Amino acid sequence: MIQSITPFLLEGLWLTFRITIIGIVVGSLIGLVLGTLRSLRILGLTALIGLYIHLFRGSPFLVQLYIFYYLLPELGVAWLQFDSMQAAVITLCLYTGSYVTEIVNSAIAALPKGQDEAARAVGMTKAQSLWYVVLPQALRMIIPPMSGVFVIIIKSTAILSVVGLSELTRQGQIASLRFPGDLMLIYACVAVLYFVYCYPVLKFADWAEKRIGGVTLKMR
């Protein structure tokens, strides 16, 4: 029976992997840029970024997914017509970005102000201070919570079946319909595959924290 359900589950795992990689990479870039911009306290821009954070962190991912897939296309605007894959990826990227933005901003704010002041005192511009002094030190505080966010993002894909995507959980449901007497085994396999996917993410984060942390300490 394992041989029969394996193709279903691996197909779902591959789709889950593709979507989450895009969501994590693009969402992290969005968060890094917006978190850095928010730390600059630019009038108006800070408020807009704050609104984005509160909207996406303060509402369920499922509701956001419904908005992008069902509601926005109803507006009749051509560039808001998303298929299920596009809606899932866009929602996941923005959802991830909202958490990463807050993590980056908080890490920068937690650094002693003397770091920036010292850099400015030796002739660095604000941008140079941010790039060469502040961000390298902030990375050490950014990585640990980021790993937790990434695992949450991976597990959030379990609800993408509501827009017609056959990710890992959905493929488990399909397999359970074909083999109704093996529900426990099927979902045990699904759980194991999620673990196999999430565990390396956590281990990589541990490695990166030590690696970047060591580099940061040397820079100091």
C-alpha positions as a Markdown table, in Angstrom:
| # | Residue | x | y | z |
|---|---|---|---|---|
| 1 | Met | 0.0 | 0.0 | 0.0 |
| 2 | Ile | 2.9 | 2.4 | 0.7 |
| 3 | Gln | 4.0 | 2.0 | -2.9 |
| 4 | Ser | 0.6 | 2.9 | -4.0 |
| 5 | Ile | 0.3 | 6.2 | -2.1 |
| 6 | Thr | 3.9 | 7.3 | -2.4 |
| 7 | Pro | 3.5 | 8.9 | -5.9 |
| 8 | Phe | 0.5 | 10.9 | -4.6 |
| 9 | Leu | 2.4 | 12.2 | -1.5 |
| 10 | Leu | 5.6 | 12.9 | -3.3 |
| 11 | Glu | 3.7 | 14.9 | -5.9 |
| 12 | Gly | 2.1 | 16.9 | -3.2 |
| 13 | Leu | 5.4 | 17.4 | -1.4 |
| 14 | Trp | 7.0 | 18.7 | -4.6 |
| 15 | Leu | 4.3 | 21.3 | -5.0 |
| 16 | Thr | 4.5 | 22.3 | -1.4 |
| 17 | Phe | 8.3 | 22.7 | -1.8 |
| 18 | Arg | 8.0 | 24.8 | -4.9 |
| 19 | Ile | 5.4 | 27.2 | -3.4 |
| 20 | Thr | 7.2 | 27.5 | 0.0 |
| 21 | Ile | 10.6 | 28.2 | -1.6 |
| 22 | Ile | 9.1 | 31.0 | -3.6 |
| 23 | Gly | 7.2 | 32.3 | -0.6 |
| 24 | Ile | 10.3 | 32.2 | 1.7 |
| 25 | Val | 12.7 | 33.7 | -0.8 |
| 26 | Val | 10.5 | 36.5 | -2.1 |
| 27 | Gly | 8.9 | 37.1 | 1.3 |
| 28 | Ser | 12.3 | 37.4 | 3.0 |
| 29 | Leu | 13.4 | 39.9 | 0.4 |
| 30 | Ile | 10.2 | 41.9 | 0.9 |
| 31 | Gly | 10.7 | 41.8 | 4.6 |
| 32 | Leu | 14.4 | 42.8 | 4.5 |
| 33 | Val | 13.7 | 45.8 | 2.3 |
| 34 | Leu | 10.5 | 47.0 | 4.2 |
| 35 | Gly | 12.0 | 46.3 | 7.6 |
| 36 | Thr | 15.1 | 48.3 | 6.8 |
| 37 | Leu | 13.0 | 51.1 | 5.4 |
| 38 | Arg | 10.8 | 51.1 | 8.4 |
| 39 | Ser | 13.8 | 51.5 | 10.7 |
| 40 | Leu | 14.7 | 54.7 | 8.9 |
| 41 | Arg | 11.5 | 56.3 | 10.2 |
| 42 | Ile | 10.6 | 58.1 | 7.0 |
| 43 | Leu | 7.4 | 60.1 | 7.5 |
| 44 | Gly | 4.4 | 58.5 | 5.8 |
| 45 | Leu | 6.3 | 55.4 | 4.6 |
| 46 | Thr | 6.7 | 54.1 | 8.1 |
| 47 | Ala | 2.9 | 54.3 | 8.5 |
| 48 | Leu | 2.2 | 52.5 | 5.3 |
| 49 | Ile | 4.6 | 49.7 | 6.1 |
| 50 | Gly | 3.0 | 49.5 | 9.6 |
| 51 | Leu | -0.4 | 49.2 | 8.0 |
| 52 | Tyr | 0.8 | 46.4 | 5.7 |
| 53 | Ile | 2.3 | 44.5 | 8.7 |
| 54 | His | -0.9 | 44.8 | 10.8 |
| 55 | Leu | -3.2 | 43.8 | 7.9 |
| 56 | Phe | -1.2 | 40.6 | 7.1 |
| 57 | Arg | -0.2 | 39.6 | 10.6 |
| 58 | Gly | -3.6 | 40.5 | 12.1 |
| 59 | Ser | -5.7 | 38.4 | 9.7 |
| 60 | Pro | -5.8 | 34.7 | 9.1 |
| 61 | Phe | -3.8 | 33.4 | 6.1 |
| 62 | Leu | -6.9 | 31.6 | 4.9 |
| 63 | Val | -8.9 | 34.8 | 4.7 |
| 64 | Gln | -6.1 | 36.5 | 2.8 |
| 65 | Leu | -6.1 | 33.5 | 0.4 |
| 66 | Tyr | -9.8 | 33.9 | -0.2 |
| 67 | Ile | -9.4 | 37.6 | -0.9 |
| 68 | Phe | -6.7 | 37.1 | -3.5 |
| 69 | Tyr | -8.4 | 34.1 | -5.2 |
| 70 | Tyr | -12.1 | 34.9 | -5.0 |
| 71 | Leu | -12.6 | 38.6 | -4.1 |
| 72 | Leu | -10.0 | 40.5 | -6.1 |
| 73 | Pro | -10.8 | 38.9 | -9.5 |
| 74 | Glu | -14.4 | 40.0 | -9.0 |
| 75 | Leu | -13.3 | 43.6 | -9.3 |
| 76 | Gly | -12.8 | 43.1 | -13.0 |
| 77 | Val | -9.3 | 44.5 | -13.1 |
| 78 | Ala | -7.1 | 42.6 | -15.6 |
| 79 | Trp | -4.0 | 42.5 | -13.5 |
| 80 | Leu | -6.0 | 41.2 | -10.5 |
| 81 | Gln | -7.1 | 38.0 | -12.3 |
| 82 | Phe | -5.2 | 35.3 | -10.4 |
| 83 | Asp | -5.3 | 31.6 | -11.0 |
| 84 | Ser | -4.9 | 29.3 | -7.9 |
| 85 | Met | -1.1 | 29.1 | -8.1 |
| 86 | Gln | -0.6 | 32.8 | -8.5 |
| 87 | Ala | -3.0 | 33.6 | -5.7 |
| 88 | Ala | -1.3 | 31.1 | -3.4 |
| 89 | Val | 2.2 | 32.3 | -4.2 |
| 90 | Ile | 1.3 | 36.1 | -3.9 |
| 91 | Thr | -0.5 | 35.6 | -0.6 |
| 92 | Leu | 2.3 | 33.5 | 0.8 |
| 93 | Cys | 4.9 | 36.0 | -0.2 |
| 94 | Leu | 3.1 | 38.9 | 1.4 |
| 95 | Tyr | 2.2 | 36.9 | 4.5 |
| 96 | Thr | 5.8 | 35.9 | 4.9 |
| 97 | Gly | 7.0 | 39.4 | 4.2 |
| 98 | Ser | 4.9 | 40.9 | 7.0 |
| 99 | Tyr | 6.5 | 38.7 | 9.6 |
| 100 | Val | 10.0 | 39.2 | 8.3 |
| 101 | Thr | 9.5 | 43.0 | 8.1 |
| 102 | Glu | 8.7 | 43.1 | 11.8 |
| 103 | Ile | 11.7 | 40.8 | 12.6 |
| 104 | Val | 14.2 | 42.9 | 10.7 |
| 105 | Asn | 12.8 | 46.2 | 12.1 |
| 106 | Ser | 12.9 | 44.9 | 15.6 |
| 107 | Ala | 16.5 | 43.5 | 15.2 |
| 108 | Ile | 17.7 | 46.9 | 13.9 |
| 109 | Ala | 15.9 | 48.8 | 16.7 |
| 110 | Ala | 17.5 | 46.5 | 19.3 |
| 111 | Leu | 21.0 | 47.4 | 18.4 |
| 112 | Pro | 22.7 | 50.1 | 20.5 |
| 113 | Lys | 22.4 | 53.5 | 18.9 |
| 114 | Gly | 26.1 | 54.1 | 19.5 |
| 115 | Gln | 26.8 | 51.7 | 16.6 |
| 116 | Asp | 25.3 | 54.0 | 14.1 |
| 117 | Glu | 26.6 | 57.1 | 15.7 |
| 118 | Ala | 30.2 | 55.7 | 15.7 |
| 119 | Ala | 29.9 | 54.9 | 12.0 |
| 120 | Arg | 28.6 | 58.3 | 11.2 |
| 121 | Ala | 31.4 | 59.9 | 13.3 |
| 122 | Val | 34.0 | 58.3 | 11.0 |
| 123 | Gly | 32.4 | 59.7 | 7.9 |
| 124 | Met | 30.0 | 57.1 | 6.8 |
| 125 | Thr | 26.6 | 58.1 | 5.3 |
| 126 | Lys | 23.4 | 56.8 | 6.8 |
| 127 | Ala | 23.1 | 54.2 | 4.0 |
| 128 | Gln | 26.7 | 53.1 | 4.5 |
| 129 | Ser | 26.3 | 52.8 | 8.3 |
| 130 | Leu | 23.2 | 50.7 | 7.7 |
| 131 | Trp | 24.8 | 48.4 | 5.2 |
| 132 | Tyr | 28.2 | 47.9 | 6.7 |
| 133 | Val | 27.6 | 48.2 | 10.4 |
| 134 | Val | 24.0 | 47.9 | 11.5 |
| 135 | Leu | 22.6 | 45.1 | 9.2 |
| 136 | Pro | 25.6 | 42.7 | 9.7 |
| 137 | Gln | 25.0 | 42.8 | 13.4 |
| 138 | Ala | 21.2 | 42.6 | 13.1 |
| 139 | Leu | 21.5 | 39.4 | 11.1 |
| 140 | Arg | 22.5 | 37.5 | 14.2 |
| 141 | Met | 19.2 | 38.4 | 15.9 |
| 142 | Ile | 17.1 | 38.0 | 12.7 |
| 143 | Ile | 18.0 | 34.4 | 11.9 |
| 144 | Pro | 16.5 | 32.5 | 15.0 |
| 145 | Pro | 13.0 | 33.9 | 14.7 |
| 146 | Met | 13.1 | 33.6 | 10.9 |
| 147 | Ser | 13.5 | 29.8 | 11.1 |
| 148 | Gly | 10.3 | 29.6 | 13.1 |
| 149 | Val | 8.5 | 31.8 | 10.6 |
| 150 | Phe | 9.7 | 29.6 | 7.7 |
| 151 | Val | 8.4 | 26.4 | 9.4 |
| 152 | Ile | 5.0 | 28.1 | 10.0 |
| 153 | Ile | 5.0 | 29.1 | 6.3 |
| 154 | Ile | 5.6 | 25.5 | 5.3 |
| 155 | Lys | 2.8 | 24.3 | 7.5 |
| 156 | Ser | 0.4 | 27.0 | 6.2 |
| 157 | Thr | 0.5 | 25.5 | 2.8 |
| 158 | Ala | -1.7 | 22.7 | 4.2 |
| 159 | Ile | -4.8 | 24.9 | 3.5 |
| 160 | Leu | -4.0 | 25.7 | -0.1 |
| 161 | Ser | -6.3 | 22.9 | -1.3 |
| 162 | Val | -9.2 | 25.4 | -0.7 |
| 163 | Val | -8.2 | 27.1 | -4.0 |
| 164 | Gly | -7.7 | 23.8 | -5.8 |
| 165 | Leu | -4.0 | 23.1 | -5.3 |
| 166 | Ser | -3.0 | 19.5 | -4.6 |
| 167 | Glu | -0.3 | 20.1 | -2.1 |
| 168 | Leu | 0.9 | 17.5 | 0.4 |
| 169 | Thr | -2.1 | 17.5 | 2.7 |
| 170 | Arg | -4.6 | 17.5 | -0.2 |
| 171 | Gln | -2.7 | 14.5 | -1.8 |
| 172 | Gly | -3.1 | 12.8 | 1.6 |
| 173 | Gln | -6.8 | 13.3 | 1.4 |
| 174 | Ile | -6.9 | 12.0 | -2.1 |
| 175 | Ala | -5.0 | 8.9 | -1.0 |
| 176 | Ser | -7.4 | 8.4 | 1.9 |
| 177 | Leu | -10.3 | 8.3 | -0.5 |
| 178 | Arg | -8.7 | 5.6 | -2.5 |
| 179 | Phe | -7.6 | 3.6 | 0.6 |
| 180 | Pro | -10.2 | 4.5 | 3.3 |
| 181 | Gly | -9.1 | 1.7 | 5.6 |
| 182 | Asp | -5.5 | 3.1 | 5.9 |
| 183 | Leu | -6.2 | 6.6 | 7.2 |
| 184 | Met | -3.7 | 6.3 | 10.1 |
| 185 | Leu | -0.9 | 5.1 | 7.9 |
| 186 | Ile | -1.6 | 7.7 | 5.2 |
| 187 | Tyr | -1.6 | 10.7 | 7.6 |
| 188 | Ala | 1.4 | 9.3 | 9.5 |
| 189 | Cys | 3.2 | 9.4 | 6.1 |
| 190 | Val | 2.1 | 12.9 | 5.5 |
| 191 | Ala | 3.3 | 14.0 | 9.0 |
| 192 | Val | 6.7 | 12.3 | 8.4 |
| 193 | Leu | 7.1 | 14.1 | 5.1 |
| 194 | Tyr | 6.3 | 17.5 | 6.7 |
| 195 | Phe | 8.9 | 16.7 | 9.4 |
| 196 | Val | 11.5 | 15.6 | 6.8 |
| 197 | Tyr | 10.9 | 19.0 | 5.0 |
| 198 | Cys | 10.9 | 21.2 | 8.2 |
| 199 | Tyr | 13.8 | 19.6 | 10.1 |
| 200 | Pro | 16.5 | 20.6 | 7.6 |
| 201 | Val | 15.1 | 24.1 | 7.6 |
| 202 | Leu | 15.6 | 24.3 | 11.4 |
| 203 | Lys | 19.1 | 22.7 | 11.2 |
| 204 | Phe | 20.1 | 25.1 | 8.4 |
| 205 | Ala | 18.9 | 28.1 | 10.6 |
| 206 | Asp | 21.1 | 26.8 | 13.5 |
| 207 | Trp | 24.1 | 26.5 | 11.2 |
| 208 | Ala | 23.5 | 29.9 | 9.7 |
| 209 | Glu | 23.1 | 31.5 | 13.1 |
| 210 | Lys | 26.4 | 30.1 | 14.3 |
| 211 | Arg | 28.1 | 31.0 | 11.0 |
| 212 | Ile | 26.8 | 34.5 | 10.7 |
| 213 | Gly | 27.1 | 35.0 | 14.4 |
| 214 | Gly | 30.8 | 34.2 | 14.2 |
| 215 | Val | 31.3 | 36.6 | 11.4 |
| 216 | Thr | 29.5 | 39.3 | 13.3 |
| 217 | Leu | 31.6 | 38.8 | 16.4 |
| 218 | Lys | 34.8 | 39.0 | 14.2 |
| 219 | Met | 33.5 | 42.3 | 12.7 |
| 220 | Arg | 33.2 | 43.7 | 16.2 |
